[in-house]
Amino acid sequence: MTDLAGRSVTVRVPATSANLGPGFDTLGLALALYDELTVTATAEPGVHVEVVGVGAGEVPTDETNLVVRSIKHTFDRYGLPMPGLALQAHNVIPHGRGLGSSGAAIVSGIMAAKGLLEGVVDIDSDALLTLATELEGHPDNVAPALFGGLTIAWTTADGPKAKKLIVHRGVSPVVCVPAATMSTALARSLQPASVPHADAVFNVSRSALLIAALIQSPELLLEATEDKLHQNYRASAMPETDALIQVLRKHGLAAVVSGAGPSVLVLASDPSQRLVAAELVASHATTPWESLMLAVDFKGATVVTHQVEATA
């Protein structure tokens, strides 16, 4: 195998919002808010991790770090030894807020491994999605993080699949982020094992409509984001999130829980609606919330490979 010492990569991965209301565990949207990562292979074994920004002083800085585990998972999958690593993460995506921070960390690690192994192993888009899904457990967050835009993700006997779609230029997301966090595991534990047939049919119709609304007819977003599969069941765990969504929707705004929450995603049909959404949240919230006016990311994760002087 080629000596990787001195090879360095820079990775950029967007935040994501999964579910989008009715598209539970299926739909995801990439947002223009990015974690950046620089990884350099070193001749000396071991891992050195530096975290700047979100998670600094909180996330592990050894081999248990999720980015490092994702790099190792990729090397292991191809039967290759992982080199020593010097890793610097510049994190911006909030943790535990339903914006795909864990998916972004996983994708960051896999993309870093792809860059480090350039010319040694060709890791195509299908392999990237498979590796990321193995670590995340489901593809709805990692698919938009990898590919950008709006993604439909599903699983088959041959592994996870995803289709990327381009979002209508009139769709203007705003993410309202609280100070509080939410455990994805807790959110999932509130989900019933089965739902009424009528609710399932309701969500099939709305998720189909949502695709049309996002790529062609933004004026349908309010109706298209109605949901009966997961948000009501989880509302008790995040009452302020639920209350704000009700207020926003009463004012005609397509508001949903972002991922597992507790952030609120508003899919505005024009930029002016975003200001209305932010004002409503500021006037109705009883705790601090931050409204982020974000574009849809269309590129997904990127990796640039360069050579630096080897670290002995």
Backbone bond lengths (Angstrom), bond angles and torsions (degrees), N, CA, C in turn:
res aa  C-N    CA-C-N  psi(-1)  N-CA   C-N-CA  omega(-1)  CA-C   N-CA-C  phi
1 M - - - 1.455 - - 1.526 110.68 -
2 T 1.334 117.65 144.18 1.452 123.46 176.99 1.521 110.65 -59.15
3 D 1.356 116.47 138.36 1.457 120.12 175.79 1.528 108.30 -70.57
4 L 1.313 116.56 119.56 1.463 120.44 -175.10 1.526 112.68 -89.35
5 A 1.328 118.57 -8.09 1.462 120.93 -176.21 1.522 110.31 -55.37
6 G 1.318 115.69 130.05 1.459 121.16 -179.04 1.522 113.58 95.09
7 R 1.329 116.60 -14.80 1.468 118.64 176.55 1.529 108.80 -77.56
8 S 1.325 115.60 134.08 1.459 120.63 -176.58 1.529 109.58 -131.89
9 V 1.323 115.63 146.81 1.460 120.43 179.21 1.528 109.78 -132.90
10 T 1.320 114.61 149.00 1.460 121.52 173.16 1.522 107.78 -119.01
11 V 1.325 115.48 126.84 1.466 121.92 -174.86 1.528 109.07 -119.98
12 R 1.314 115.49 141.88 1.469 121.76 177.30 1.528 107.91 -132.02
13 V 1.335 116.38 125.95 1.467 120.90 -174.69 1.526 109.59 -131.91
14 P 1.343 117.81 132.88 1.458 120.06 -178.80 1.526 113.69 -81.32
15 A 1.330 114.75 157.67 1.461 120.87 167.76 1.525 108.46 -68.29
16 T 1.310 115.98 161.63 1.461 120.13 178.26 1.518 109.95 -139.19
17 S 1.323 114.55 157.02 1.463 121.17 171.83 1.519 106.81 -126.53
18 A 1.317 115.89 120.80 1.468 120.16 -177.31 1.528 110.45 -101.63
19 N 1.312 114.56 164.55 1.471 126.05 178.67 1.526 112.49 79.75
20 L 1.346 117.30 -55.58 1.477 121.98 178.96 1.523 111.66 58.03
21 G 1.320 116.13 33.39 1.459 120.93 -177.64 1.508 110.37 95.60
22 P 1.336 118.00 -102.36 1.463 120.63 -173.44 1.524 115.40 -78.51
23 G 1.320 118.39 -15.11 1.472 120.12 -173.03 1.509 113.04 -86.88
24 F 1.323 117.10 52.10 1.466 123.10 -173.21 1.525 112.06 -57.62
25 D 1.340 115.79 125.63 1.470 123.76 178.28 1.526 113.16 59.92
26 T 1.331 117.55 19.35 1.468 121.06 -174.66 1.529 112.59 -132.23
27 L 1.328 116.50 -48.90 1.464 120.75 -174.77 1.519 110.85 -98.17
28 G 1.319 115.62 144.63 1.456 121.14 176.85 1.514 110.62 -149.67
29 L 1.323 115.93 151.72 1.457 122.05 -177.23 1.521 109.05 -130.46
30 A 1.329 116.67 131.14 1.463 121.50 177.26 1.524 109.42 -86.50
31 L 1.328 116.38 135.81 1.459 122.34 -176.46 1.522 110.54 -119.98
32 A 1.335 115.88 147.75 1.462 121.17 -174.53 1.530 111.58 -79.81
33 L 1.299 114.79 67.09 1.460 124.58 174.12 1.521 104.76 -141.35
34 Y 1.335 118.34 121.29 1.459 119.61 -162.75 1.528 114.54 -125.34
35 D 1.345 114.98 137.21 1.454 121.75 162.59 1.523 107.75 -90.38
36 E 1.331 116.67 139.44 1.467 121.18 178.10 1.524 109.01 -121.77
37 L 1.310 114.73 144.84 1.461 121.41 -172.55 1.519 109.65 -140.31
38 T 1.326 115.94 133.77 1.465 120.71 171.60 1.522 108.08 -118.62
39 V 1.323 115.98 126.65 1.467 121.37 -179.43 1.521 108.48 -126.72
40 T 1.322 116.13 129.16 1.459 121.68 177.77 1.522 109.06 -121.31
41 A 1.328 116.11 130.64 1.468 120.98 175.41 1.522 108.93 -78.34
42 T 1.320 115.56 133.60 1.462 120.64 -177.39 1.523 110.86 -118.13
43 A 1.328 115.14 154.07 1.462 120.07 177.98 1.522 110.95 -71.63
44 E 1.322 115.82 -29.06 1.458 121.03 179.78 1.527 108.86 -82.05
45 P 1.336 118.49 130.51 1.471 120.01 -179.68 1.517 111.57 -67.77
46 G 1.315 114.98 163.96 1.456 120.61 178.79 1.516 111.39 106.02
47 V 1.318 114.51 175.07 1.461 121.28 -174.69 1.520 109.69 -128.41
48 H 1.318 115.31 132.58 1.468 120.94 173.20 1.522 107.40 -122.34
49 V 1.333 116.62 120.80 1.468 121.83 -175.43 1.515 109.86 -121.00
50 E 1.323 115.25 129.99 1.465 121.77 173.40 1.519 108.19 -121.34
51 V 1.325 116.78 128.99 1.468 121.98 -179.80 1.514 108.80 -116.22
52 V 1.326 115.67 125.84 1.461 122.83 177.75 1.523 108.01 -117.66
53 G 1.327 116.77 136.23 1.463 119.67 178.19 1.511 111.76 92.98
54 V 1.316 116.68 -140.75 1.462 122.21 -176.56 1.534 110.34 -59.83
55 G 1.301 116.84 129.29 1.465 121.51 178.11 1.506 114.74 89.72
56 A 1.333 118.03 -5.44 1.468 120.33 179.30 1.525 109.70 -61.18
57 G 1.326 116.37 128.94 1.455 121.42 -178.11 1.514 113.67 82.26
58 E 1.335 117.08 -2.15 1.464 121.12 -178.10 1.528 112.12 -118.94
59 V 1.330 117.57 -46.57 1.468 119.53 -177.13 1.525 109.45 -78.88
60 P 1.331 117.79 152.26 1.465 120.63 -178.97 1.530 111.85 -61.05
61 T 1.319 115.59 148.44 1.467 120.08 177.53 1.528 110.95 -120.19
62 D 1.334 115.53 25.96 1.460 120.16 176.42 1.529 109.28 -123.73
63 E 1.320 116.92 -157.70 1.469 121.43 -176.21 1.528 113.19 -65.08
64 T 1.342 117.14 -14.49 1.465 119.46 179.07 1.530 112.58 -83.95
65 N 1.311 117.27 -7.14 1.466 121.02 176.74 1.534 109.41 -56.91
66 L 1.325 117.58 135.69 1.466 121.35 -173.54 1.521 112.17 -62.24
67 V 1.324 117.62 -36.09 1.466 119.93 177.37 1.526 109.91 -64.46
68 V 1.321 116.26 -45.67 1.471 120.31 179.86 1.529 110.26 -62.67
69 R 1.333 116.83 -42.82 1.467 120.12 179.03 1.532 111.29 -62.29
70 S 1.323 115.97 -34.19 1.465 119.74 179.25 1.531 111.23 -71.91
71 I 1.317 116.36 -37.87 1.475 119.65 174.72 1.529 109.59 -61.83
72 K 1.313 115.86 -48.43 1.469 120.79 -178.82 1.526 111.00 -61.91
73 H 1.337 116.87 -41.39 1.462 120.78 179.16 1.524 110.47 -57.76
74 T 1.329 116.33 -40.20 1.460 120.70 -179.32 1.520 111.00 -69.31
75 F 1.321 117.76 -46.08 1.468 120.65 177.51 1.534 110.42 -60.62
76 D 1.336 115.90 -44.09 1.462 119.72 179.50 1.524 111.57 -60.62
77 R 1.335 116.86 -40.31 1.451 120.57 -177.88 1.528 111.79 -60.38
78 Y 1.330 116.30 -30.97 1.467 120.14 179.58 1.525 112.35 -99.88
79 G 1.342 115.47 11.05 1.455 119.92 175.40 1.507 113.97 67.42
80 L 1.327 116.68 32.70 1.460 121.02 -176.71 1.524 110.43 -118.44
81 P 1.338 117.52 143.15 1.466 119.80 178.25 1.526 111.00 -74.59
82 M 1.313 116.19 136.08 1.460 119.24 177.76 1.524 109.53 -77.10
83 P 1.329 117.62 132.78 1.466 119.42 179.04 1.529 110.54 -75.36
84 G 1.323 116.10 175.59 1.446 119.01 168.25 1.521 109.10 -61.92
85 L 1.319 116.78 150.98 1.467 119.98 -175.04 1.521 111.05 -134.79
86 A 1.324 115.24 136.71 1.462 122.25 166.83 1.520 105.94 -114.30
87 L 1.318 116.06 118.46 1.458 121.28 -170.49 1.521 109.73 -124.51
88 Q 1.323 115.48 131.63 1.465 120.45 173.60 1.518 108.71 -126.05
89 A 1.333 115.75 120.00 1.460 121.58 -178.36 1.525 109.88 -109.39
90 H 1.324 116.01 127.06 1.464 122.56 172.86 1.525 106.69 -106.84
91 N 1.325 116.20 99.23 1.465 121.30 -172.72 1.523 111.94 -97.51
92 V 1.317 115.11 132.40 1.461 122.13 177.76 1.534 110.63 -121.86
93 I 1.330 117.28 -31.12 1.465 121.61 -177.01 1.525 109.13 -66.80
94 P 1.341 118.04 124.12 1.472 120.44 179.56 1.533 111.61 -59.89
95 H 1.313 116.29 144.16 1.465 121.56 178.79 1.530 110.09 -91.73
96 G 1.333 115.57 142.57 1.451 120.68 174.24 1.515 114.51 65.62
97 R 1.341 116.67 27.15 1.467 120.30 -176.95 1.525 113.39 -119.24
98 G 1.352 117.88 4.55 1.458 119.27 -179.61 1.511 114.11 83.27
99 L 1.341 116.62 26.67 1.461 121.13 179.93 1.525 112.61 -118.00
100 G 1.322 115.96 21.24 1.462 120.33 170.78 1.508 115.36 74.24
101 S 1.336 118.29 31.32 1.465 119.35 -177.68 1.522 112.13 -64.79
102 S 1.328 117.84 -39.71 1.468 119.16 179.09 1.529 110.42 -69.44
103 G 1.316 117.02 -40.18 1.464 120.19 176.02 1.518 111.07 -61.32
104 A 1.333 116.59 -39.39 1.463 120.43 178.93 1.522 111.00 -65.40
105 A 1.341 116.96 -38.39 1.470 119.91 178.19 1.527 110.52 -64.94
106 I 1.319 115.91 -42.67 1.465 120.26 178.99 1.524 110.69 -62.97
107 V 1.323 116.05 -48.01 1.469 120.10 -179.97 1.526 110.43 -63.60
108 S 1.341 117.23 -37.87 1.464 120.75 177.12 1.528 111.13 -57.40
109 G 1.341 115.71 -46.37 1.455 119.63 -179.23 1.513 113.08 -65.63
110 I 1.321 116.51 -42.53 1.472 120.03 -179.35 1.524 110.80 -67.14
111 M 1.332 116.33 -41.19 1.466 119.50 178.23 1.529 110.91 -66.70
112 A 1.337 116.31 -36.60 1.467 119.18 176.35 1.526 110.50 -62.08
113 A 1.341 116.11 -44.18 1.466 119.88 177.82 1.523 111.26 -62.62
114 K 1.324 116.60 -40.55 1.466 120.63 177.47 1.531 110.26 -57.86
115 G 1.342 116.22 -45.10 1.463 119.58 -179.96 1.517 112.89 -67.29
116 L 1.331 116.25 -42.07 1.466 119.64 179.58 1.522 111.54 -63.92
117 L 1.328 115.98 -31.38 1.467 120.73 -176.93 1.533 113.22 -95.57
118 E 1.318 116.25 10.21 1.465 119.66 179.01 1.525 109.97 -57.76
119 G 1.317 116.15 129.38 1.457 121.00 -177.34 1.510 113.62 86.82
120 V 1.339 116.77 -10.74 1.463 121.77 177.38 1.521 109.90 -105.55
121 V 1.334 115.76 -49.12 1.463 123.10 178.41 1.523 108.08 -135.30
122 D 1.303 117.26 136.00 1.459 121.36 175.63 1.530 108.51 -94.65
123 I 1.323 117.07 111.71 1.461 121.83 179.98 1.523 107.76 -104.39
124 D 1.329 116.74 104.44 1.462 120.29 -175.73 1.527 111.44 -83.65
125 S 1.328 116.73 179.08 1.466 121.24 -174.24 1.523 111.96 -63.91
126 D 1.318 117.59 -36.75 1.464 120.18 177.90 1.521 110.80 -63.56
127 A 1.322 116.64 -42.42 1.463 120.78 179.46 1.526 110.81 -67.03
128 L 1.330 117.09 -38.70 1.463 120.31 177.58 1.525 111.03 -59.65
129 L 1.337 116.06 -45.39 1.465 120.04 -179.52 1.526 111.02 -65.55
130 T 1.311 116.81 -40.45 1.466 120.20 178.90 1.516 111.44 -63.18
131 L 1.327 116.88 -47.39 1.463 121.05 -179.99 1.532 111.00 -60.88
132 A 1.329 116.30 -44.85 1.464 120.43 -178.32 1.523 111.18 -65.52
133 T 1.324 116.74 -39.72 1.465 120.62 -179.25 1.515 111.15 -69.07
134 E 1.326 117.33 -35.39 1.471 120.51 176.25 1.526 110.98 -58.05
135 L 1.312 116.22 -36.86 1.457 120.37 -178.06 1.527 112.56 -85.07
136 E 1.329 117.46 -38.74 1.468 121.94 -177.10 1.516 112.30 -81.83
137 G 1.340 117.39 -31.13 1.460 121.34 179.84 1.510 114.09 99.28
138 H 1.337 117.29 -22.56 1.460 121.67 177.02 1.535 107.27 -155.25
139 P 1.345 117.79 153.51 1.465 119.69 -170.13 1.518 116.32 -92.89
140 D 1.358 119.41 -1.51 1.461 119.16 -169.55 1.522 114.05 -67.13
141 N 1.334 119.26 -29.73 1.463 121.42 176.16 1.524 112.71 -89.94
142 V 1.310 117.28 -40.75 1.461 118.74 -175.15 1.529 112.20 -72.18
143 A 1.335 117.77 -26.93 1.469 119.81 -179.78 1.525 111.80 -63.10
144 P 1.351 119.83 -52.42 1.464 117.66 177.43 1.522 113.14 -67.10
145 A 1.336 117.69 -30.60 1.462 119.57 176.63 1.526 110.41 -62.94
146 L 1.313 116.99 -38.73 1.461 121.37 179.55 1.518 112.60 -74.39
147 F 1.339 116.53 -45.25 1.461 120.32 -165.43 1.520 114.57 -110.01
148 G 1.331 117.95 -15.38 1.450 121.09 -179.62 1.519 112.83 79.59
149 G 1.335 115.44 174.60 1.453 121.20 177.53 1.510 113.54 66.89
150 L 1.328 114.67 -155.03 1.463 122.65 173.98 1.514 107.52 -94.69
151 T 1.316 117.55 130.55 1.463 119.82 179.03 1.521 110.84 -123.27
152 I 1.319 114.47 141.95 1.459 122.90 168.66 1.517 105.32 -104.93
153 A 1.324 117.30 123.17 1.469 121.03 -178.43 1.515 109.50 -118.67
154 W 1.316 115.52 142.66 1.457 120.40 177.33 1.521 108.75 -150.45
155 T 1.320 116.13 165.41 1.453 120.11 179.92 1.522 109.96 -115.26
156 T 1.326 115.55 148.30 1.456 122.79 178.58 1.516 108.55 -133.47
157 A 1.322 115.56 175.53 1.472 120.03 176.53 1.518 111.20 -62.94
158 D 1.338 116.18 -22.66 1.462 121.54 179.93 1.523 112.75 -95.02
159 G 1.330 116.38 5.27 1.456 118.97 179.07 1.517 112.37 115.99
160 P 1.340 116.00 -178.32 1.464 120.22 -177.82 1.528 111.99 -73.25
161 K 1.322 115.07 151.06 1.464 121.65 177.66 1.526 108.16 -133.30
162 A 1.315 116.60 158.86 1.457 120.64 177.47 1.522 109.83 -150.32
163 K 1.323 115.05 147.15 1.457 122.39 174.76 1.521 108.30 -123.75
164 K 1.314 116.64 126.35 1.462 122.31 179.37 1.519 110.00 -94.06
165 L 1.343 115.32 135.16 1.456 121.62 176.66 1.529 108.79 -125.17
166 I 1.326 115.88 151.92 1.458 121.39 179.38 1.527 109.28 -92.70
167 V 1.318 115.90 127.26 1.461 122.11 -176.04 1.530 110.37 -79.62
168 H 1.328 116.21 141.93 1.459 123.13 177.35 1.536 109.74 -54.98
169 R 1.314 116.58 138.78 1.474 120.74 -175.27 1.529 112.74 -65.28
170 G 1.341 117.39 -17.52 1.456 119.74 178.74 1.515 113.89 -78.92
171 V 1.329 117.97 -15.06 1.467 120.98 -179.09 1.528 109.49 -73.75
172 S 1.329 116.02 123.00 1.464 121.87 -174.38 1.524 109.91 -126.17
173 P 1.335 118.01 97.92 1.467 120.01 -176.85 1.528 113.04 -74.88
174 V 1.309 115.66 145.14 1.455 122.17 165.61 1.523 106.47 -132.99
175 V 1.328 116.10 132.20 1.462 121.24 178.40 1.515 108.32 -110.18
176 C 1.318 116.08 124.51 1.462 122.49 179.30 1.521 107.49 -101.90
177 V 1.333 116.02 115.60 1.465 122.22 -169.96 1.531 110.31 -111.98
178 P 1.325 117.24 122.21 1.469 119.95 178.34 1.520 111.75 -85.84
179 A 1.330 115.37 170.10 1.461 119.65 174.64 1.521 111.05 -73.38
180 A 1.328 116.43 -28.40 1.464 121.16 -177.54 1.527 111.09 -75.19
181 T 1.330 115.38 155.93 1.460 121.28 176.53 1.518 109.85 -110.00
182 M 1.350 114.95 172.50 1.462 120.46 178.19 1.522 108.39 -144.86
183 S 1.310 116.74 133.47 1.450 121.73 177.37 1.524 109.94 -80.47
184 T 1.333 116.48 126.49 1.461 120.06 176.97 1.525 110.65 -61.01
185 A 1.324 116.18 -38.72 1.469 119.87 179.52 1.522 110.99 -62.37
186 L 1.344 116.38 -41.39 1.456 119.86 177.97 1.527 110.35 -64.01
187 A 1.330 116.55 -44.64 1.460 120.26 -179.62 1.521 110.71 -59.30
188 R 1.327 116.42 -42.46 1.469 120.10 -179.27 1.528 111.77 -69.19
189 S 1.326 116.26 -29.82 1.467 118.87 -179.09 1.523 111.93 -68.95
190 L 1.312 117.30 -19.15 1.462 121.83 179.78 1.524 112.47 -85.32
191 Q 1.327 115.12 -6.24 1.459 120.53 -177.62 1.537 110.74 -81.99
192 P 1.340 119.34 128.11 1.465 120.01 178.80 1.520 111.64 -70.64
193 A 1.322 116.71 156.28 1.469 121.51 -179.95 1.519 111.87 -71.60
194 S 1.334 116.88 -25.00 1.467 120.63 178.76 1.523 108.82 -142.95
195 V 1.326 115.62 156.40 1.465 121.41 179.74 1.524 108.92 -130.49
196 P 1.331 118.14 159.17 1.464 119.97 178.23 1.523 112.54 -59.36
197 H 1.308 115.14 145.45 1.468 121.09 -179.47 1.527 111.05 -54.51
198 A 1.324 117.22 -42.92 1.465 120.71 -178.33 1.526 111.47 -62.16
199 D 1.342 116.39 -36.38 1.466 119.60 178.72 1.526 111.01 -68.67
200 A 1.324 116.45 -37.81 1.463 120.25 178.02 1.528 110.54 -63.49
201 V 1.335 116.43 -44.72 1.466 120.72 178.31 1.527 110.16 -62.97
202 F 1.323 116.55 -41.47 1.462 122.10 178.59 1.531 109.86 -56.08
203 N 1.331 116.52 -47.87 1.461 119.42 -177.46 1.516 113.18 -70.84
204 V 1.324 117.53 -32.52 1.464 119.24 175.59 1.527 109.52 -60.05
205 S 1.340 115.94 -45.18 1.462 119.30 -178.98 1.521 111.17 -65.05
206 R 1.343 117.27 -42.73 1.460 119.92 -177.36 1.527 112.04 -70.75
207 S 1.311 117.86 -38.08 1.466 118.58 179.56 1.525 111.13 -67.72
208 A 1.329 117.14 -35.44 1.468 119.76 174.94 1.522 110.14 -65.74
209 L 1.333 116.20 -43.09 1.462 120.98 178.31 1.520 111.10 -63.61
210 L 1.336 116.75 -35.82 1.460 120.62 -178.23 1.524 111.81 -63.17
211 I 1.313 117.15 -38.35 1.467 119.47 176.22 1.520 110.06 -58.56
212 A 1.340 115.92 -47.09 1.467 119.94 179.74 1.524 111.10 -62.84
213 A 1.323 116.78 -40.74 1.458 120.52 -178.78 1.524 111.80 -64.71
214 L 1.332 116.11 -41.60 1.468 120.10 -176.28 1.524 113.29 -73.77
215 I 1.313 117.76 -31.71 1.468 118.61 -176.06 1.523 113.25 -103.28
216 Q 1.348 117.39 -14.23 1.459 118.41 -173.48 1.528 114.49 -139.84
217 S 1.329 118.33 -39.00 1.467 121.20 -169.62 1.524 111.58 -133.60
218 P 1.354 118.20 76.29 1.463 120.40 -177.35 1.531 114.19 -59.59
219 E 1.330 117.28 -21.23 1.466 119.35 179.84 1.522 112.38 -65.27
220 L 1.330 117.38 -13.11 1.465 121.82 179.75 1.535 113.24 -94.90
221 L 1.317 116.94 4.55 1.464 119.83 -171.66 1.528 113.78 -62.30
222 L 1.311 118.47 -36.44 1.461 119.37 -178.22 1.521 110.95 -61.69
223 E 1.326 117.82 -51.51 1.466 121.02 177.86 1.524 111.09 -65.33
224 A 1.323 116.21 -38.32 1.464 120.77 -174.38 1.517 112.94 -68.50
225 T 1.328 118.09 -20.19 1.471 120.56 -178.25 1.527 112.78 -97.73
226 E 1.325 118.22 11.14 1.459 120.38 173.54 1.530 109.66 -67.73
227 D 1.323 115.74 145.24 1.470 120.41 -174.45 1.523 110.87 -146.85
228 K 1.323 115.88 142.08 1.470 121.08 174.48 1.534 112.65 -129.32
229 L 1.341 117.43 7.21 1.464 119.92 -174.45 1.524 114.69 -94.94
230 H 1.324 118.19 -33.65 1.469 116.32 -171.44 1.522 115.03 -140.16
231 Q 1.311 119.45 -33.48 1.464 119.62 -171.08 1.535 112.85 -67.10
232 N 1.318 117.03 -42.63 1.467 119.16 -179.79 1.526 111.99 -63.05
233 Y 1.331 116.51 -37.26 1.463 120.29 -178.63 1.536 111.70 -67.16
234 R 1.316 115.90 -29.17 1.459 120.61 -176.85 1.520 112.90 -94.04
235 A 1.330 117.11 -7.00 1.465 121.11 -172.17 1.526 112.89 -58.37
236 S 1.336 117.04 -36.54 1.465 120.28 -176.74 1.517 112.40 -63.22
237 A 1.340 116.81 -26.00 1.465 120.80 -178.72 1.528 112.29 -81.84
238 M 1.322 117.51 -15.98 1.463 121.73 179.68 1.534 109.14 -143.61
239 P 1.338 116.12 71.35 1.462 120.52 -173.39 1.519 114.43 -61.55
240 E 1.346 117.20 -36.22 1.468 117.60 -179.42 1.529 111.18 -70.06
241 T 1.318 115.94 -37.00 1.466 119.52 175.23 1.522 110.06 -58.82
242 D 1.313 115.94 -47.64 1.462 120.76 -179.42 1.529 111.23 -61.91
243 A 1.333 116.60 -43.20 1.464 120.17 -179.32 1.525 111.53 -63.18
244 L 1.330 116.61 -41.74 1.465 120.00 179.96 1.528 111.28 -66.57
245 I 1.328 116.72 -39.36 1.466 119.92 177.70 1.524 110.19 -60.91
246 Q 1.321 117.03 -42.13 1.468 120.53 179.45 1.527 110.61 -62.51
247 V 1.318 116.94 -42.79 1.472 120.65 178.64 1.528 110.59 -63.27
248 L 1.301 116.29 -47.84 1.469 120.69 -178.32 1.522 111.19 -61.46
249 R 1.321 116.65 -43.75 1.462 119.91 -177.95 1.538 111.04 -69.20
250 K 1.326 117.53 -33.39 1.467 119.98 176.38 1.521 111.62 -64.63
251 H 1.326 115.55 -24.21 1.468 120.69 177.03 1.532 111.89 -94.03
252 G 1.318 116.52 13.84 1.465 120.29 173.85 1.507 115.69 83.96
253 L 1.337 117.24 15.72 1.464 120.83 -178.22 1.527 110.53 -102.39
254 A 1.317 116.29 136.65 1.468 122.23 -177.95 1.525 109.31 -79.35
255 A 1.329 116.03 82.38 1.464 122.38 -177.64 1.523 110.48 -103.09
256 V 1.341 115.93 137.14 1.463 122.40 179.25 1.516 108.79 -142.04
257 V 1.327 115.57 165.97 1.463 120.15 171.11 1.527 108.06 -72.00
258 S 1.326 116.34 132.09 1.464 120.30 176.91 1.521 108.90 -83.27
259 G 1.327 116.93 115.28 1.454 120.89 -178.38 1.515 111.14 58.11
260 A 1.335 115.97 -130.78 1.457 120.97 177.67 1.521 112.10 -86.22
261 G 1.347 117.30 1.33 1.444 121.92 179.43 1.526 111.92 85.73
262 P 1.340 115.17 -178.67 1.461 127.93 5.21 1.530 114.75 -91.87
263 S 1.347 119.10 7.32 1.467 119.67 177.76 1.527 110.77 -64.00
264 V 1.320 114.78 154.87 1.456 122.21 176.65 1.522 108.63 -110.91
265 L 1.319 116.61 129.56 1.457 122.33 174.68 1.521 108.29 -103.11
266 V 1.320 116.14 127.03 1.464 121.26 173.35 1.523 107.97 -111.56
267 L 1.325 115.50 121.04 1.460 121.13 177.51 1.525 107.24 -95.97
268 A 1.320 115.83 84.25 1.454 121.51 -179.16 1.525 110.22 -71.33
269 S 1.327 115.53 148.06 1.467 119.45 -179.82 1.525 111.88 -91.26
270 D 1.334 117.38 -4.69 1.467 121.57 171.30 1.528 107.68 -159.39
271 P 1.342 117.79 159.38 1.466 120.44 -174.04 1.528 114.33 -59.30
272 S 1.324 118.32 -32.43 1.460 120.25 -177.77 1.522 111.95 -64.86
273 Q 1.316 117.16 -30.23 1.471 120.25 178.30 1.519 111.87 -63.71
274 R 1.327 116.89 -27.98 1.463 119.88 -179.36 1.528 111.11 -63.89
275 L 1.328 116.34 -38.61 1.459 120.33 179.37 1.525 110.30 -66.43
276 V 1.325 116.30 -39.29 1.461 120.69 176.43 1.524 110.06 -60.94
277 A 1.332 116.35 -44.78 1.465 120.97 179.90 1.522 111.00 -60.68
278 A 1.331 116.99 -46.24 1.462 120.72 -179.31 1.525 111.24 -62.44
279 E 1.324 116.59 -39.33 1.460 120.54 179.67 1.532 110.93 -67.09
280 L 1.319 117.13 -40.62 1.465 120.59 178.58 1.521 111.42 -63.54
281 V 1.328 116.37 -43.38 1.467 119.90 178.73 1.526 110.25 -63.30
282 A 1.343 116.41 -44.34 1.468 119.64 -178.86 1.527 111.81 -62.90
283 S 1.322 116.97 -34.73 1.463 120.24 -176.03 1.529 113.51 -84.95
284 H 1.335 117.74 -20.63 1.462 120.62 -176.43 1.530 114.25 -107.71
285 A 1.323 117.92 -20.47 1.466 120.27 -177.30 1.529 110.60 -71.47
286 T 1.322 116.10 144.19 1.459 120.87 178.62 1.529 111.94 -101.37
287 T 1.329 115.97 -4.49 1.465 122.21 176.45 1.525 107.79 -133.26
288 P 1.340 118.53 167.47 1.468 120.17 -176.26 1.540 112.47 -66.83
289 W 1.324 115.87 132.34 1.458 123.37 173.88 1.524 108.10 -131.20
290 E 1.328 115.95 147.89 1.465 121.81 176.45 1.525 108.69 -117.64
291 S 1.326 116.48 128.50 1.469 120.39 179.25 1.523 109.72 -100.33
292 L 1.323 115.95 120.42 1.460 122.91 -178.41 1.525 109.70 -105.20
293 M 1.333 116.83 116.50 1.458 121.84 176.98 1.531 107.53 -84.76
294 L 1.321 116.78 106.15 1.462 120.88 -171.94 1.524 111.70 -119.44
295 A 1.315 114.59 147.38 1.461 119.88 171.03 1.521 108.84 -86.80
296 V 1.316 116.05 164.02 1.464 120.94 169.98 1.522 107.54 -77.49
297 D 1.315 116.48 130.65 1.470 120.37 174.76 1.523 108.72 -82.68
298 F 1.325 117.03 130.05 1.461 120.76 -177.22 1.531 113.46 -105.97
299 K 1.344 117.49 -9.98 1.467 120.30 -175.32 1.517 113.46 -94.41
300 G 1.331 117.13 -33.84 1.455 119.54 -173.40 1.516 111.09 77.58
301 A 1.323 115.82 -161.59 1.463 121.51 -176.25 1.522 111.31 -68.92
302 T 1.331 115.46 141.05 1.463 120.81 176.76 1.523 109.18 -128.25
303 V 1.333 115.45 151.87 1.461 120.99 176.22 1.524 108.90 -138.43
304 V 1.326 115.71 134.24 1.458 122.29 176.14 1.521 107.28 -120.15
305 T 1.325 116.52 131.01 1.467 122.34 -178.29 1.523 109.73 -105.81
306 H 1.323 116.05 135.47 1.469 120.41 175.22 1.522 109.05 -147.50
307 Q 1.287 115.76 164.22 1.451 121.34 -176.45 1.526 109.46 -107.22
308 V 1.324 116.44 133.20 1.457 120.67 174.74 1.526 107.71 -122.88
309 E 1.298 116.07 171.66 1.460 120.15 179.55 1.529 108.87 -65.63
310 A 1.301 117.48 129.18 1.463 121.97 -176.78 1.516 110.46 -59.18
311 T 1.339 114.14 140.81 1.463 120.47 175.51 1.523 108.63 -93.32
312 A 1.294 115.67 121.42 1.467 119.79 -177.06 1.512 110.94 -82.06
